[in-house]
Amino acid sequence: MANNSKTLVIKDLKEKSILVSRVFKAPRDKVWRAYTESEYLEKWWGPQPWKAETKSISFTVGGYWLYAMVGPKNEKHWSRMDYTAIKPYESLEIKDGFCDEEGNLNNSLPVSTGSIIFNPSDSGTLVEFKMFYNTEKEVETMIEMGFEQGITTCLEQLERLFQENKI
């Protein structure tokens, strides 16, 4: 468990899950947009100097966001987030994994299923992003790949965007 600023990351090997929790000083509709619209996702999803670059997005049940994490030397690592259920402004259920440029999942790397829940709080919006993996080893692989540091940096970037009224 780590608590960097306001981001809480809890890894549970027995449950084969990772929970990321953060309160943003922003109303739920703005936080929802930041998580569901590519023009905003690209501004914070990816720890600098990396950035997200959308190839396509279809924000509907059965649709997905296909994007590349683009590095400082223009190297690209592709990912895909499938939307399996959507309750507007309340929650998303997703399947998330690494893939090729065409969106074909790379099953040799961890694939998760999970939910992102958006709840109003006294100081803004609480977002709880919980992912489940098939094995403890997949959770460990994500940890070794720097997931905790990366997501914490991303959420700090998102909070700055809210503070600067850029979303």
Order of alpha helices (4+ residues) and beta strands (2+ residues): beta-beta-beta-alpha-alpha-beta-beta-beta-beta-beta-beta-alpha-alpha
